């Protein structure tokens, strides 16, 4: 009896799933001519790579359209009537030649996901950031030079903002950053930024902050208020130091500060017991924290291309798998290295360690790939 009931329940669930899939496929189109036969039923329209040079005027007929992809075409202009697609939730215009955002774009009150990557945009950010329902906004690989937050909606839903690979030099309207209270990911890498405003510290839900390859020479202390942060990427800047209270970021699992001018690592970093990756290569660091063994979850440590002349003994307490000490001033291998039973990769090249010592270590650690000369 129980088997029969189970069979019936599973049959009903399967029918519901199939019905849902059929319903979605029934409203999904990738051919404009076929979609035009029943415009009111079209919910999803994918015209990716259709060699379009402009927005099809027929789109005005799709009043129930929710998802639209026009990526990978040669479209250079967004028409003013875009605002008529009031039910649109997802719009992908990536890989086109669009230069500006029309004012009527702000009528897309239901838009949640917007992708305009790899275009020619140099303005319009203030319109896009003001959309009331927007959750994900990706504008990477454009020509945006300034970001103005003056028009941020007070009840902003934005969770993801990607402005990678633009020409951004300045922040404006930063007093409104506090309204981005749900923002979790902020990507500003590969720009021309010289500073991070203190107001960034008000993004309390931020989990991922990426500002690599800019011209930063200082990190605001307010960044240490972002206690939800899990990832910070600050590679390839001109930083001379980290905030002393960086240890406040106890949720951090990734800290990337390679290729800067940093000379020391604050002791408070030892509070980051969730840290999984610590990448500090290409700096001027002379020593690692004496009690680095407190970073119990650390698995990857890259301290190559620095000025290290010794390694703390406490390193033996780590469960590290990858250790890169290439291009430093090490003259010997500490015995603690051989205690790293989880280690699978060790790079010791371009130090002053005798080859005989490296060969001996290889015999002691047969399961670890060791490089050194």
C-alpha positions as CSV (number, residue, x, y, z in Angstrom):
1,X,0.0,0.0,0.0
2,X,2.8,2.4,1.0
3,X,4.6,1.6,-2.3
4,X,1.5,2.5,-4.3
5,X,1.0,5.8,-2.5
6,X,4.7,6.7,-3.0
7,X,4.4,5.8,-6.7
8,X,1.3,8.0,-7.1
9,X,3.0,11.0,-5.3
10,X,6.1,10.7,-7.4
11,X,4.0,10.5,-10.6
12,X,2.2,13.6,-9.6
13,X,5.4,15.5,-8.9
14,X,6.9,14.3,-12.2
15,X,3.8,15.5,-14.1
16,X,4.1,18.9,-12.4
17,X,7.8,19.2,-13.2
18,X,7.2,18.3,-16.9
19,X,4.3,20.7,-17.0
20,X,6.5,23.5,-15.6
21,X,9.2,22.7,-18.1
22,X,6.7,22.6,-21.0
23,X,5.2,25.9,-19.9
24,X,8.7,27.6,-19.8
25,X,9.7,26.2,-23.2
26,X,6.3,27.2,-24.6
27,X,7.0,30.9,-23.8
28,X,10.7,30.8,-24.8
29,X,11.7,31.8,-28.3
30,X,15.0,32.3,-30.2
31,X,13.4,33.1,-33.6
32,X,11.8,36.5,-34.0
33,X,9.5,35.5,-36.8
34,X,8.0,32.6,-34.8
35,X,7.7,34.8,-31.7
36,X,5.7,37.4,-33.7
37,X,3.0,34.8,-34.4
38,X,1.9,35.0,-30.7
39,X,3.5,38.1,-29.2
40,X,1.4,38.2,-26.1
41,X,2.6,34.7,-25.0
42,X,6.3,35.5,-25.4
43,X,8.1,35.6,-22.0
44,X,11.7,34.8,-23.0
45,X,13.3,36.0,-26.2
46,X,17.0,35.1,-27.0
47,X,18.4,36.8,-30.1
48,X,22.0,36.3,-29.2
49,X,24.4,36.5,-32.1
50,X,21.7,37.3,-34.7
51,X,23.8,39.9,-36.5
52,X,21.4,42.7,-35.6
53,X,22.5,46.3,-36.1
54,X,19.5,47.8,-34.2
55,X,16.8,46.9,-31.7
56,X,14.0,45.1,-33.7
57,X,11.0,47.4,-33.7
58,X,8.8,44.3,-33.4
59,X,9.9,44.1,-29.8
60,X,7.3,46.7,-29.0
61,X,4.6,44.1,-29.5
62,X,6.0,41.9,-26.7
63,X,4.2,43.5,-23.8
64,X,4.6,40.4,-21.5
65,X,8.3,40.0,-22.3
66,X,10.3,39.2,-19.1
67,X,13.7,38.1,-20.4
68,X,15.5,39.5,-23.4
69,X,19.0,38.8,-24.8
70,X,20.4,40.8,-27.6
71,X,24.1,40.1,-26.8
72,X,26.8,39.6,-29.3
73,X,25.3,41.7,-32.1
74,X,26.3,45.1,-33.6
75,X,23.6,47.3,-32.0
76,X,24.8,50.8,-31.4
77,X,21.7,52.5,-29.9
78,X,19.0,51.7,-27.4
79,X,15.6,53.1,-28.6
80,X,13.5,55.4,-26.4
81,X,10.6,53.0,-26.5
82,X,12.6,50.5,-24.4
83,X,10.7,51.9,-21.5
84,X,7.5,50.4,-22.9
85,X,8.7,46.9,-22.0
86,X,7.4,47.4,-18.5
87,X,7.5,43.7,-17.5
88,X,11.1,43.1,-18.4
89,X,13.1,41.5,-15.6
90,X,16.3,40.5,-17.4
91,X,18.1,42.3,-20.2
92,X,21.4,41.3,-21.7
93,X,23.0,43.7,-24.2
94,X,26.6,42.6,-23.8
95,X,29.0,42.6,-26.7
96,X,27.5,45.4,-28.8
97,X,28.5,49.0,-29.6
98,X,26.1,50.9,-27.4
99,X,27.3,54.4,-26.3
100,X,24.6,55.8,-24.1
101,X,21.5,55.0,-22.1
102,X,18.3,56.8,-23.1
103,X,16.3,58.6,-20.3
104,X,13.3,56.4,-20.9
105,X,15.4,53.5,-19.6
106,X,14.4,54.5,-16.1
107,X,10.8,53.4,-16.9
108,X,12.0,49.7,-16.6
109,X,10.7,49.5,-13.0
110,X,10.7,45.7,-13.0
111,X,14.2,45.2,-14.3
112,X,16.2,43.0,-11.9
113,X,19.2,41.8,-14.0
114,X,21.0,44.0,-16.5
115,X,24.2,43.1,-18.4
116,X,25.8,45.7,-20.7
117,X,29.3,44.4,-20.8
118,X,31.8,45.1,-23.5
119,X,30.1,48.1,-25.1
120,X,31.1,51.7,-25.6
121,X,29.2,53.3,-22.7
122,X,30.7,56.5,-21.2
123,X,27.7,57.8,-19.4
124,X,24.3,56.8,-18.1
125,X,25.5,55.1,-14.9
126,X,23.3,57.3,-12.7
127,X,20.2,56.2,-14.6
128,X,21.0,52.5,-14.2
129,X,21.9,52.7,-10.5
130,X,18.6,54.4,-9.8
131,X,16.4,51.5,-11.2
132,X,14.2,50.5,-8.2
133,X,14.2,46.7,-8.7
134,X,17.8,46.2,-10.0
135,X,19.6,43.4,-8.3
136,X,22.5,42.7,-10.6
137,X,24.2,45.3,-12.8
138,X,27.3,44.4,-14.9
139,X,28.9,47.2,-16.9
140,X,32.4,45.8,-17.3
141,X,34.6,46.7,-20.3
142,X,33.1,50.1,-21.2
143,X,34.5,53.6,-21.1
144,X,32.8,54.9,-17.9
145,X,35.1,57.6,-16.3
146,X,33.1,58.6,-13.3
147,X,30.5,56.9,-11.0
148,X,27.8,59.0,-9.5
149,X,25.7,57.5,-6.7
150,X,23.6,60.6,-6.2
151,X,20.5,58.9,-7.7
152,X,20.7,55.7,-5.8
153,X,17.2,54.6,-4.7
154,X,16.8,54.7,-0.9
155,X,15.4,51.2,-1.0
156,X,17.9,49.9,-3.5
157,X,17.8,46.1,-4.2
158,X,21.2,46.0,-5.8
159,X,23.3,43.0,-4.7
160,X,25.9,42.8,-7.4
161,X,27.8,45.7,-9.2
162,X,30.5,45.0,-11.7
163,X,32.5,48.0,-13.2
164,X,35.6,46.1,-14.1
165,X,37.7,47.4,-17.0
166,X,36.5,50.9,-17.4
167,X,38.3,54.3,-17.1
168,X,36.9,55.2,-13.7
169,X,38.9,57.9,-11.9
170,X,36.4,59.4,-9.4
171,X,33.5,58.7,-7.1
172,X,30.6,61.2,-6.8
173,X,27.5,61.2,-4.6
174,X,29.3,59.0,-2.1
175,X,27.0,60.2,0.7
176,X,24.4,58.0,-0.9
177,X,26.5,54.8,-0.8
178,X,24.7,54.0,2.4
179,X,21.5,53.3,0.5
180,X,23.2,50.3,-1.2
181,X,22.4,48.4,2.0
182,X,22.0,45.0,0.2
183,X,25.1,45.2,-1.9
184,X,27.2,42.0,-1.6
185,X,29.7,42.2,-4.5
186,X,31.5,45.3,-5.7
187,X,34.0,44.9,-8.6
188,X,36.0,48.0,-9.6
189,X,39.2,46.3,-10.8
190,X,41.2,47.6,-13.8
191,X,40.3,51.3,-13.5
192,X,42.2,54.5,-12.5
193,X,41.0,54.9,-9.0
194,X,43.3,56.7,-6.5
195,X,41.3,56.3,-3.4
196,X,38.5,54.3,-1.6
197,X,36.2,56.7,0.1
198,X,35.4,56.2,3.8
199,X,31.7,55.8,2.9
200,X,32.5,52.3,1.5
201,X,32.6,51.2,5.1
202,X,28.8,51.7,5.2
203,X,28.2,48.8,2.8
204,X,27.4,46.5,5.7
205,X,26.4,43.5,3.6
206,X,29.4,43.5,1.3
207,X,31.0,40.1,1.0
208,X,33.3,40.5,-2.1
209,X,35.4,43.6,-2.8
210,X,37.6,43.7,-5.8
211,X,39.7,46.8,-6.6
212,X,42.8,45.3,-8.1
213,X,44.8,47.1,-10.9
214,X,44.2,50.7,-9.9
215,X,46.3,53.5,-8.5
216,X,45.5,53.1,-4.8
217,X,48.2,54.1,-2.3
218,X,46.1,53.8,0.8
219,X,43.2,51.7,2.1
220,X,40.7,53.5,4.3
221,X,40.4,52.2,7.8
222,X,36.6,52.1,7.4
223,X,37.0,49.0,5.2
224,X,37.5,47.2,8.5
225,X,33.8,47.9,9.4
226,X,32.7,45.5,6.6
227,X,32.5,42.5,9.0
228,X,30.7,40.3,6.4
229,X,33.5,40.5,3.9
230,X,34.8,37.1,2.7
231,X,37.0,38.3,-0.2
232,X,39.3,41.3,-0.7
233,X,41.3,41.7,-3.9
234,X,43.7,44.6,-4.0
235,X,46.4,43.2,-6.3
236,X,48.5,45.6,-8.5
237,X,48.1,48.9,-6.8
238,X,50.6,51.2,-5.0
239,X,49.7,50.3,-1.4
240,X,52.3,50.7,1.3
241,X,50.4,49.2,4.2
242,X,47.2,47.5,5.4
243,X,44.9,48.9,8.1
244,X,46.1,47.8,11.5
245,X,42.6,46.6,12.5
246,X,42.2,44.4,9.4
247,X,41.8,41.6,11.9
248,X,38.2,42.8,12.5
249,X,37.2,41.1,9.2
250,X,36.9,37.7,10.8
251,X,34.7,36.2,8.0
252,X,37.5,36.8,5.4
253,X,38.5,33.7,3.5
254,X,40.6,35.4,0.7
255,X,43.0,38.3,1.0
256,X,44.9,39.3,-2.2
257,X,47.4,42.1,-2.0
258,X,50.1,41.0,-4.5
259,X,52.2,43.5,-6.4
260,X,52.1,46.5,-4.1
261,X,54.7,48.2,-1.9
262,X,53.7,46.7,1.4
263,X,56.5,46.2,3.9
264,X,54.8,44.4,6.8
265,X,51.7,42.4,7.6
266,X,49.8,43.7,10.7
267,X,49.7,41.2,13.6
268,X,45.9,41.6,13.8
269,X,45.8,39.4,10.6
270,X,46.2,36.5,13.0
271,X,42.5,37.0,14.0
272,X,41.4,35.9,10.5
273,X,41.1,32.3,11.4
274,X,38.7,31.6,8.5
275,X,41.4,32.8,6.0
276,X,41.9,30.2,3.3
277,X,44.1,32.1,0.8
278,X,46.7,34.7,1.6
279,X,48.4,36.2,-1.5
280,X,51.1,38.7,-0.7
281,X,53.7,38.2,-3.5
282,X,55.5,41.0,-5.2
283,X,55.9,43.3,-2.1
284,X,58.7,44.3,0.2
285,X,57.7,42.2,3.1
286,X,60.7,41.2,5.3
287,X,59.0,38.8,7.7
288,X,55.7,36.9,8.1
289,X,53.8,37.1,11.5
290,X,55.6,35.0,14.1
291,X,52.4,33.2,15.0
292,X,51.2,32.6,11.5
293,X,50.3,29.1,12.7
294,X,47.1,30.6,14.2
295,X,45.6,30.8,10.7
296,X,44.3,27.3,11.1
297,X,42.2,27.3,7.8
298,X,45.0,28.6,5.6
299,X,45.6,26.3,2.6
300,X,47.4,28.6,0.1
301,X,50.1,31.0,1.0
302,X,52.0,32.9,-1.8
303,X,54.8,35.1,-0.3
304,X,57.0,35.0,-3.4
305,X,59.0,38.0,-4.6
306,X,59.5,39.6,-1.3
307,X,62.4,40.1,1.1
308,X,61.9,37.2,3.5
309,X,65.1,35.8,5.1
310,X,63.4,33.3,7.4
311,X,60.1,31.5,7.9
312,X,58.3,31.4,11.3
313,X,58.5,28.0,13.1
314,X,54.8,28.2,13.8
315,X,54.1,27.5,10.1
316,X,54.2,23.8,10.9
317,X,50.8,24.2,12.6
318,X,49.1,25.0,9.3
319,X,47.1,22.6,7.0
320,X,48.6,24.3,4.0
321,X,48.6,22.6,0.6
322,X,50.4,25.3,-1.5
323,X,53.4,27.4,-0.4
324,X,55.2,29.7,-2.7
325,X,58.4,31.3,-1.3
326,X,60.1,31.9,-4.7
327,X,62.5,34.9,-5.1
328,X,63.3,35.8,-1.5
329,X,66.5,35.8,0.6
330,X,66.1,32.5,2.3
331,X,69.4,30.6,3.1
332,X,68.0,27.5,4.7
333,X,64.9,25.5,4.9
334,X,63.3,25.5,8.4
335,X,62.6,22.0,9.8
336,X,59.0,23.1,10.3
337,X,58.4,22.9,6.5
338,X,58.9,19.1,6.6
339,X,56.1,18.9,9.2
340,X,53.5,20.2,6.7
341,X,51.9,16.9,5.9
342,X,49.2,18.4,3.7
343,X,51.6,20.2,1.5
344,X,51.5,19.2,-2.2
345,X,53.3,22.2,-3.8
346,X,56.4,24.0,-2.6
347,X,58.3,26.6,-4.6
348,X,61.7,27.6,-3.3
349,X,63.4,28.8,-6.5
350,X,65.6,31.9,-6.6
351,X,66.6,31.9,-3.0
352,X,70.1,31.2,-1.5
353,X,69.2,27.6,-0.4
354,X,71.8,25.0,-1.4
355,X,70.5,22.4,-3.9
356,X,71.6,19.6,-1.6
357,X,69.2,20.9,1.1
358,X,66.4,21.0,-1.4
359,X,67.1,17.5,-2.6
360,X,67.1,16.3,1.0
361,X,63.7,17.9,1.6
362,X,62.4,16.1,-1.6
363,X,63.2,12.8,0.0
364,X,61.5,13.7,3.3
365,X,58.4,14.9,1.4
366,X,57.8,12.5,-1.5
367,X,54.1,13.5,-1.9
368,X,55.0,17.1,-2.4
369,X,56.1,18.7,-5.7
370,X,59.1,20.8,-4.7
371,X,60.8,23.3,-7.0
372,X,64.1,25.0,-6.2
373,X,67.4,26.0,-7.8
